[in-house]
């Protein structure tokens, strides 16, 4: 498998399309359980709110804290500098294109900010990681997961602060809070604490054998975060199918920006810019082509936002991403 300027990676699958279907399909199947539960009445609005609160306040912080503990290393920060810059760069490009497009379409403040969040914050883990594991050899996939983790160290706190602010600042939900209340969130705090726990002196405490039981409990609890997020997303989409009240201009603009414009800019940069290691180039393209983060639906549900439009956008862009990933990875590889 060739990337960039002739270097190769070892593929696990012979077909990019097969890998894309495997990675995205896993996400859809878990979300489908929540959707079916909502349509059958097993999951109602009150249940969805309770599950969302548990996920935001407990499951996601445990998952993110332990992910940082497993993967972060101060000694490797310099080698991950490109992924850190990419996190800021992709966010800035997505926000800028969404802002321009929203103004061109005459969208109001709430739709404009919602579109910016949807275009700026992609699914950095749930789709790219399974896709990398399906597409690459075990050794390459392990290295890719580390790159994604470094990317998420920057991207995660930004989504759980700036992303919450963009979606909820014009919301009318019962959980509306002050600006600081939206910027300082449990998942964002968990990531920052995880980084601080790696500081010299502190790390001797957090890695002490006596802490093994605590880390085990946090890991066990955090393992429920990703499937719970997908179940909640399915429940949100199930309610959306009943109401069908969302803004198609936001959905369409997000699809064009997130699945076409942003990956096209990254592809051109990779082709015309300095030569990069193939694995890094592939990691950047996976992040650029990834649809909006499913956690944006959790944010809209919990902090008060346009949950119908966010849910519809995620549904449409995830369906389109099946073709989008095949297109951009096929062009790159």
DRENFIKOL-128517 format. One record per residue (C-alpha): x, y, z; residue in three letters. Coordinates in steps of 0.1 Angstrom, whole numbers, padded with zeros to 4 digits, always signed. Each point is the difference from the previous one (the first is absolute). Layout:
% residues N
+-------+-------+-------+---------+
|     u |     v |     w | residuo |
+-------+-------+-------+---------+
|     X |     Y |     Z |     ALA |
...
+-------+-------+-------+---------+
% end
This chain:
% residues 333
+-------+-------+-------+---------+
|     u |     v |     w | residuo |
+-------+-------+-------+---------+
| +0000 | +0000 | +0000 |     UNK |
| +0016 | +0032 | -0012 |     UNK |
| -0004 | +0034 | +0017 |     UNK |
| +0013 | +0034 | -0010 |     UNK |
| +0034 | -0002 | -0018 |     UNK |
| +0003 | -0037 | -0005 |     UNK |
| +0004 | -0014 | +0035 |     UNK |
| -0021 | -0030 | +0010 |     UNK |
| -0021 | -0013 | +0028 |     UNK |
| -0009 | -0036 | +0007 |     UNK |
| -0038 | -0004 | -0005 |     UNK |
| -0021 | -0025 | +0019 |     UNK |
| -0027 | +0001 | -0026 |     UNK |
| +0003 | +0001 | -0038 |     UNK |
| -0029 | +0023 | -0005 |     UNK |
| -0003 | +0035 | +0014 |     UNK |
| -0038 | -0002 | -0005 |     UNK |
| -0001 | -0031 | +0022 |     UNK |
| +0019 | +0017 | +0027 |     UNK |
| -0023 | +0031 | -0001 |     UNK |
| -0031 | -0021 | +0002 |     UNK |
| +0014 | -0019 | +0029 |     UNK |
| +0010 | +0031 | +0020 |     UNK |
| -0031 | +0020 | -0007 |     UNK |
| -0023 | -0030 | +0001 |     UNK |
| +0010 | -0008 | +0036 |     UNK |
| -0010 | +0035 | +0011 |     UNK |
| -0033 | -0002 | -0018 |     UNK |
| -0009 | -0034 | +0014 |     UNK |
| +0004 | +0011 | +0036 |     UNK |
| -0019 | +0032 | -0006 |     UNK |
| -0028 | -0021 | -0017 |     UNK |
| -0006 | -0017 | +0034 |     UNK |
| -0008 | +0034 | +0015 |     UNK |
| -0021 | +0010 | -0029 |     UNK |
| -0021 | -0032 | +0002 |     UNK |
| -0004 | +0004 | +0037 |     UNK |
| -0013 | +0036 | -0005 |     UNK |
| -0024 | -0011 | -0028 |     UNK |
| -0013 | -0028 | +0022 |     UNK |
| -0005 | +0023 | +0030 |     UNK |
| +0027 | -0017 | +0022 |     UNK |
| +0020 | +0032 | +0000 |     UNK |
| -0020 | +0032 | +0005 |     UNK |
| +0009 | +0037 | +0004 |     UNK |
| +0005 | -0003 | +0038 |     UNK |
| +0021 | -0031 | -0003 |     UNK |
| +0021 | +0017 | -0027 |     UNK |
| +0007 | +0030 | +0022 |     UNK |
| +0010 | -0023 | +0029 |     UNK |
| +0024 | -0021 | -0022 |     UNK |
| +0015 | +0032 | -0014 |     UNK |
| +0007 | +0015 | +0035 |     UNK |
| +0016 | -0033 | +0011 |     UNK |
| +0021 | -0001 | -0031 |     UNK |
| +0012 | +0036 | +0001 |     UNK |
| +0006 | +0001 | +0038 |     UNK |
| +0015 | -0035 | +0006 |     UNK |
| +0006 | -0023 | -0030 |     UNK |
| +0018 | +0024 | -0023 |     UNK |
| +0023 | +0015 | +0026 |     UNK |
| +0011 | -0035 | +0011 |     UNK |
| +0006 | -0010 | -0036 |     UNK |
| +0020 | +0031 | -0009 |     UNK |
| +0021 | +0001 | +0031 |     UNK |
| +0011 | -0036 | -0004 |     UNK |
| +0006 | +0005 | -0038 |     UNK |
| +0024 | +0028 | +0009 |     UNK |
| +0017 | -0021 | +0027 |     UNK |
| +0006 | -0028 | -0024 |     UNK |
| +0013 | +0020 | -0030 |     UNK |
| +0015 | +0033 | +0011 |     UNK |
| +0038 | +0004 | +0003 |     UNK |
| +0018 | +0033 | +0005 |     UNK |
| +0030 | -0015 | -0018 |     UNK |
| -0020 | -0005 | -0032 |     UNK |
| -0017 | +0034 | -0001 |     UNK |
| +0025 | +0015 | -0026 |     UNK |
| -0006 | -0029 | -0024 |     UNK |
| -0038 | +0005 | +0002 |     UNK |
| +0003 | +0038 | -0007 |     UNK |
| -0015 | -0004 | -0035 |     UNK |
| -0032 | -0017 | +0014 |     UNK |
| -0003 | +0028 | +0026 |     UNK |
| +0002 | +0026 | -0028 |     UNK |
| -0024 | -0020 | -0021 |     UNK |
| -0026 | +0000 | +0028 |     UNK |
| +0001 | +0038 | +0000 |     UNK |
| +0002 | +0003 | -0037 |     UNK |
| -0029 | -0023 | -0009 |     UNK |
| -0021 | +0017 | +0026 |     UNK |
| +0008 | +0035 | -0013 |     UNK |
| -0007 | -0010 | -0036 |     UNK |
| -0033 | -0016 | +0009 |     UNK |
| -0011 | +0029 | +0021 |     UNK |
| +0010 | +0026 | -0027 |     UNK |
| -0017 | -0019 | -0029 |     UNK |
| -0031 | -0005 | +0020 |     UNK |
| -0001 | +0037 | +0010 |     UNK |
| +0003 | +0011 | -0036 |     UNK |
| -0025 | -0025 | -0013 |     UNK |
| -0025 | +0009 | +0028 |     UNK |
| +0002 | +0037 | -0008 |     UNK |
| -0004 | -0007 | -0037 |     UNK |
| -0031 | -0020 | +0006 |     UNK |
| -0014 | +0026 | +0024 |     UNK |
| -0002 | -0023 | +0030 |     UNK |
| -0010 | +0014 | +0034 |     UNK |
| +0024 | +0001 | +0030 |     UNK |
| -0012 | -0033 | +0015 |     UNK |
| +0003 | -0019 | -0033 |     UNK |
| +0033 | +0017 | -0008 |     UNK |
| +0016 | -0010 | +0033 |     UNK |
| -0014 | -0036 | -0002 |     UNK |
| +0014 | -0003 | -0036 |     UNK |
| +0034 | +0012 | +0012 |     UNK |
| +0001 | -0026 | +0028 |     UNK |
| -0010 | -0028 | -0024 |     UNK |
| +0026 | +0010 | -0026 |     UNK |
| +0028 | +0007 | +0026 |     UNK |
| -0002 | -0031 | +0021 |     UNK |
| +0003 | -0034 | -0016 |     UNK |
| -0003 | -0035 | +0013 |     UNK |
| +0036 | -0005 | +0010 |     UNK |
| -0002 | -0034 | +0016 |     UNK |
| -0031 | -0021 | -0006 |     UNK |
| +0004 | -0002 | -0038 |     UNK |
| +0037 | +0007 | -0007 |     UNK |
| +0013 | -0026 | +0026 |     UNK |
| -0022 | -0030 | -0012 |     UNK |
| +0008 | +0010 | -0036 |     UNK |
| +0037 | +0001 | +0007 |     UNK |
| -0002 | -0034 | +0017 |     UNK |
| -0019 | -0014 | -0030 |     UNK |
| +0021 | +0015 | -0026 |     UNK |
| +0036 | -0003 | +0014 |     UNK |
| +0022 | -0027 | +0014 |     UNK |
| +0001 | -0003 | +0038 |     UNK |
| +0033 | +0018 | +0003 |     UNK |
| -0011 | +0030 | -0022 |     UNK |
| -0034 | +0001 | +0017 |     UNK |
| +0016 | +0002 | +0035 |     UNK |
| +0021 | +0030 | -0012 |     UNK |
| -0031 | +0016 | -0015 |     UNK |
| -0019 | -0002 | +0032 |     UNK |
| +0028 | +0019 | +0018 |     UNK |
| -0002 | +0027 | -0026 |     UNK |
| -0037 | +0003 | +0004 |     UNK |
| +0004 | +0002 | +0038 |     UNK |
| +0024 | +0029 | -0003 |     UNK |
| -0024 | +0017 | -0024 |     UNK |
| -0028 | -0006 | +0025 |     UNK |
| +0020 | +0016 | +0028 |     UNK |
| -0005 | +0034 | -0018 |     UNK |
| -0033 | -0007 | -0017 |     UNK |
| -0018 | -0015 | +0030 |     UNK |
| +0002 | +0029 | +0024 |     UNK |
| -0009 | +0024 | -0028 |     UNK |
| -0031 | -0019 | -0009 |     UNK |
| -0011 | -0003 | +0036 |     UNK |
| +0005 | +0038 | +0005 |     UNK |
| -0003 | +0019 | -0033 |     UNK |
| -0023 | -0026 | -0015 |     UNK |
| -0023 | +0001 | +0030 |     UNK |
| +0000 | +0038 | -0002 |     UNK |
| -0008 | +0001 | -0038 |     UNK |
| -0029 | -0025 | +0003 |     UNK |
| -0015 | +0011 | +0033 |     UNK |
| +0005 | +0038 | +0000 |     UNK |
| -0032 | +0005 | -0019 |     UNK |
| -0017 | -0030 | +0014 |     UNK |
| -0033 | +0000 | +0019 |     UNK |
| +0005 | -0033 | +0019 |     UNK |
| -0006 | -0004 | +0037 |     UNK |
| +0037 | -0005 | +0006 |     UNK |
| +0012 | +0034 | -0013 |     UNK |
| +0028 | +0013 | +0020 |     UNK |
| +0024 | +0029 | +0002 |     UNK |
| +0029 | +0003 | -0025 |     UNK |
| +0024 | -0014 | +0026 |     UNK |
| -0024 | -0028 | +0007 |     UNK |
| +0001 | -0009 | -0037 |     UNK |
| +0038 | +0004 | -0004 |     UNK |
| +0009 | -0021 | +0031 |     UNK |
| -0015 | -0034 | -0005 |     UNK |
| +0007 | -0034 | +0017 |     UNK |
| +0015 | -0016 | -0032 |     UNK |
| +0023 | +0030 | -0006 |     UNK |
| +0011 | +0000 | +0036 |     UNK |
| +0007 | -0037 | -0001 |     UNK |
| +0024 | +0004 | -0030 |     UNK |
| +0019 | +0029 | +0017 |     UNK |
| +0002 | -0020 | +0033 |     UNK |
| +0013 | -0030 | -0020 |     UNK |
| +0028 | +0022 | -0015 |     UNK |
| +0009 | +0015 | +0034 |     UNK |
| +0001 | -0035 | +0015 |     UNK |
| +0030 | -0007 | -0023 |     UNK |
| +0021 | +0028 | +0014 |     UNK |
| +0032 | -0010 | +0019 |     UNK |
| -0008 | -0007 | +0036 |     UNK |
| -0037 | -0006 | -0006 |     UNK |
| +0006 | -0029 | -0023 |     UNK |
| +0018 | -0019 | +0027 |     UNK |
| -0032 | +0001 | +0020 |     UNK |
| -0024 | -0008 | -0029 |     UNK |
| +0022 | -0029 | -0012 |     UNK |
| +0006 | -0015 | +0034 |     UNK |
| -0011 | -0037 | +0002 |     UNK |
| -0025 | +0009 | +0027 |     UNK |
| -0019 | +0021 | -0026 |     UNK |
| -0005 | -0030 | -0023 |     UNK |
| -0035 | -0007 | +0015 |     UNK |
| -0011 | +0036 | -0005 |     UNK |
| +0012 | +0000 | -0036 |     UNK |
| -0017 | -0033 | -0007 |     UNK |
| -0033 | +0014 | +0014 |     UNK |
| +0003 | +0032 | -0021 |     UNK |
| +0009 | -0020 | -0031 |     UNK |
| -0029 | -0024 | +0005 |     UNK |
| -0024 | +0029 | +0005 |     UNK |
| +0013 | +0019 | -0030 |     UNK |
| -0004 | -0030 | -0023 |     UNK |
| -0037 | +0007 | +0001 |     UNK |
| +0004 | +0036 | -0013 |     UNK |
| +0003 | -0007 | -0038 |     UNK |
| -0029 | -0024 | -0003 |     UNK |
| -0022 | +0021 | +0023 |     UNK |
| +0007 | +0031 | -0022 |     UNK |
| -0010 | -0020 | -0031 |     UNK |
| -0032 | -0013 | +0017 |     UNK |
| -0009 | +0036 | +0010 |     UNK |
| +0006 | +0011 | -0036 |     UNK |
| -0023 | -0027 | -0013 |     UNK |
| -0026 | +0010 | +0025 |     UNK |
| +0003 | +0036 | -0011 |     UNK |
| -0003 | -0009 | -0036 |     UNK |
| -0031 | -0022 | +0008 |     UNK |
| -0017 | +0030 | +0015 |     UNK |
| +0011 | +0021 | -0030 |     UNK |
| -0017 | -0025 | -0024 |     UNK |
| -0033 | +0006 | +0018 |     UNK |
| +0003 | +0038 | -0001 |     UNK |
| +0018 | +0007 | -0032 |     UNK |
| +0006 | +0036 | +0010 |     UNK |
| +0035 | +0011 | -0010 |     UNK |
| +0017 | +0025 | -0023 |     UNK |
| +0011 | -0015 | -0033 |     UNK |
| +0023 | +0029 | -0008 |     UNK |
| +0021 | -0007 | +0031 |     UNK |
| +0001 | -0037 | -0009 |     UNK |
| +0010 | +0007 | -0036 |     UNK |
| +0026 | +0026 | +0008 |     UNK |
| +0016 | -0023 | +0026 |     UNK |
| +0002 | -0029 | -0024 |     UNK |
| +0017 | +0022 | -0027 |     UNK |
| +0025 | +0016 | +0024 |     UNK |
| +0008 | -0031 | +0021 |     UNK |
| +0000 | -0027 | -0026 |     UNK |
| +0012 | +0018 | -0031 |     UNK |
| +0017 | +0034 | +0007 |     UNK |
| +0021 | -0008 | +0031 |     UNK |
| +0014 | -0033 | -0013 |     UNK |
| +0007 | +0016 | -0034 |     UNK |
| +0021 | +0027 | +0016 |     UNK |
| +0019 | -0027 | +0020 |     UNK |
| +0005 | -0021 | -0031 |     UNK |
| +0014 | +0030 | -0019 |     UNK |
| +0023 | +0009 | +0029 |     UNK |
| +0013 | -0036 | +0001 |     UNK |
| +0006 | +0000 | -0037 |     UNK |
| +0016 | +0034 | -0003 |     UNK |
| +0017 | +0004 | +0034 |     UNK |
| +0031 | -0017 | +0015 |     UNK |
| +0002 | -0037 | +0000 |     UNK |
| -0015 | -0017 | +0031 |     UNK |
| +0003 | -0034 | +0015 |     UNK |
| -0028 | -0021 | -0017 |     UNK |
| -0016 | -0009 | +0034 |     UNK |
| -0002 | +0037 | +0010 |     UNK |
| -0014 | +0009 | -0034 |     UNK |
| -0027 | -0027 | +0003 |     UNK |
| -0008 | +0011 | +0036 |     UNK |
| -0005 | +0036 | -0012 |     UNK |
| -0023 | -0011 | -0028 |     UNK |
| -0021 | -0023 | +0022 |     UNK |
| -0006 | +0029 | +0024 |     UNK |
| -0008 | +0024 | -0028 |     UNK |
| -0025 | -0023 | -0017 |     UNK |
| -0017 | -0011 | +0033 |     UNK |
| -0036 | +0011 | +0005 |     UNK |
| -0011 | +0022 | +0029 |     UNK |
| +0006 | -0014 | +0035 |     UNK |
| -0029 | -0020 | +0015 |     UNK |
| +0007 | +0018 | +0033 |     UNK |
| -0014 | +0032 | -0015 |     UNK |
| -0035 | -0017 | +0003 |     UNK |
| +0008 | -0007 | +0037 |     UNK |
| +0010 | +0037 | +0004 |     UNK |
| -0032 | +0012 | -0017 |     UNK |
| -0022 | -0024 | +0021 |     UNK |
| +0018 | +0008 | +0033 |     UNK |
| +0007 | +0038 | -0002 |     UNK |
| -0029 | +0010 | -0021 |     UNK |
| +0004 | +0004 | -0038 |     UNK |
| -0017 | -0007 | -0033 |     UNK |
| +0000 | -0038 | +0006 |     UNK |
| -0022 | -0007 | -0030 |     UNK |
| +0024 | +0017 | -0025 |     UNK |
| +0031 | -0014 | +0017 |     UNK |
| -0014 | -0035 | -0001 |     UNK |
| -0012 | +0002 | -0036 |     UNK |
| +0034 | +0014 | -0011 |     UNK |
| +0018 | -0029 | +0018 |     UNK |
| -0023 | -0025 | -0016 |     UNK |
| +0004 | +0013 | -0036 |     UNK |
| +0038 | +0007 | +0002 |     UNK |
| +0007 | -0035 | +0014 |     UNK |
| -0019 | -0016 | -0028 |     UNK |
| +0019 | +0022 | -0025 |     UNK |
| +0033 | -0007 | +0017 |     UNK |
| -0002 | -0036 | -0013 |     UNK |
| +0007 | +0014 | -0035 |     UNK |
| +0021 | +0029 | +0013 |     UNK |
| +0026 | -0022 | +0018 |     UNK |
| +0002 | -0023 | -0030 |     UNK |
| +0006 | +0031 | -0023 |     UNK |
| +0026 | +0018 | +0020 |     UNK |
| +0019 | -0030 | +0013 |     UNK |
| -0001 | -0015 | -0035 |     UNK |
| +0015 | +0032 | -0014 |     UNK |
| +0027 | +0001 | +0026 |     UNK |
| +0010 | -0036 | +0002 |     UNK |
+-------+-------+-------+---------+
% end
